[in-house]
Every structure is written in structure tokens, then in C-alpha cells.
Amino acid sequence: MKRLAQLLVVVGLAAVPALALAQPAQLAINLPGPEGPEQVVPALKILLLLTVLSLAPAILISMTSFTRIVVVLSFVRQALGTQNVPPTQVVMALSLLLTGVVMAPVAKRVGEEALDPYMAHRIDEGQAYEAARSVVSEFLLRQTREDDLTLMYEMSATEKPRAAEDVSLHLLVPAFLISELRTGFEMGFLLFLPFVLIDLIVAAILTSLGMVMVPPTMLSTPMKVLLFVVVDGWALLTRSIVVSFT
């Protein structure tokens, strides 16, 4: 066994010079280049599609009803005082589903006026984009406050157009987002009032009874949950949110 090991070592050392003199193998990967502009355009389309897909979460937040809905639902959870009930995952799921309900008419119009004609080769990419942009801008303008849109144009040092179709999308989107936050906070404030009233009544009763060591939330939270269930709060809330976009 010892001699076999020595023999293997000698053979290995003898093979080193041969390996050093050997021509190294070369690996070459040749990709055929585009032979004309017609081959470049599909690649650019794929790149554009991947870019849009990567920006899908930002588009969902900034150009749909998602922001207002999730703000209102978060306010309701805070007003009830139930900490993490319903869980954040449930709030997000409900927000996404209600966003689909609100945005369904807009998506239908985009499909009818932009996507279907483009798939049928009746219009090109530019015309499809303009048709989709017109539909989305109409929805955004309907939910955007005039003051917020004016603020965006003032900060960008750009003259505000007179016609709605001339409004720049890159200025309309932040104005829409600010308006959605304001509307969501207004609705959240109105939802907070009855629950704050319950907290005050419970605290006043406990103080009058001399039960100052009892946390008011121990009694007010079950009462708020009971009130919310009795008035069918989730149905009223979802209906109010959806109707606020009409």
C-alpha cells in the first residue's frame, strides 16, 4: 500500500509539466447580434414589460384606490382598540379585494378602448398607451382635489393646463396620492368619533364610581366591538368606501 501511494505521487509529479504545456481550453459563447431594427424592437418590448411588472406594487399603491382603503381600514382597527385584530394580512387582503371592486370599471374601459384594439392590430402601441392613459387620468382627476393638483404644478414651476386631457401624468399621480391620504384621514376621523365617545363615557362612569384603578379600555373595548357588530359595521364600512369613489 505504501509503495502504491509513492507510485501515484511520482506519476502525479510527472504529469505536472505536461499539464502546464497543454493548450488551455477556451469557452466561447457567441450570441447572434440583431441584423436589423425589426429584431431590436421585440427585445425592447420585453424590457419594457419587465420594467412595468417590477413597478407593479408602486403602480398599485399610487394609481388606484388602494391607499384610501387601507388607510380607512387601519383607522378602524385603531379606533376599535383591538391591537392586531384583524391581522395586517387580513386588512391588506380586504384592501386589495375592494381595490379590485373599485377599479373594475376602469380596467374594463382600458381593455375595451386600449387593450382589445391593440390585440386586434387596429391600433399601435402609442395609440394604445394614449387610450389607456386617458381612461386612467379621468379616474385620477375625478378623485383629485384641485388644490393638490395646483400645488404640484406650482412646485414644478409649470403652467397648469386648462384642459383636463393636457394634465401631465407625472404631476397628477402625486396630487392624487395626497388627495387620497387626505380623504382617508377625513373618513378615519369620522369613524373615530363614536368610539372615542364610548371611551369617554366609560372613563367618566369608572371615575364616578371610584374605580380609578380599572383601565377604561378593559370595558370600552368589548363595548366598541359589540356596537360595531350590532350595526353591521363591516358591511357599512365597505359600502361607504366603495361609494366614496363614485
C-alpha angles and dihedrals in degrees: 000000000000092000091048091055091049090050092052091051092051092048091049093051091048091053094054096081091047091053091048092053094045117107109253115242116248123214114204125181112194117192116194111245124226112278095202146355091274089068094048096055096066090051091051090049091053090048091050091049092051090049092052091048091051090052094047095106091051091047090049092053100040105036105036139058091265096102097056093044097050092045092053094046091049090052091051092053091050092047092052090052092221094134106213097002115138092032120242090249090058092048091051092046092050090047091053093048093049089046088057090052093050096043096043095094090049092049090048092054092047089053094048098043102033117011101042095047090047093050088049089052092240093123134024130237095273094052091046091052093050092048092050092044091052093053094046093045090053090056093045093048092050090058098038123096116234092231093055092050091048090051092055092051091047093051091049091048090233128138112249112241121236097219121068093223090060095059111120113242094217089060096038094057097058090043089052091049092052090048091050091052091050093048091047092052091048091052090045091053092053090048091050095056101075092045092049088051090055090051091052094048093049092046091049092049093049091048093050090051091050092243094134093144093062112091109238091220090064089069103024096055095060090045092051092048091048092050091048091051095044094054091045090244099182093055092046091046097050091045091050092049094050093044091051089070095054 
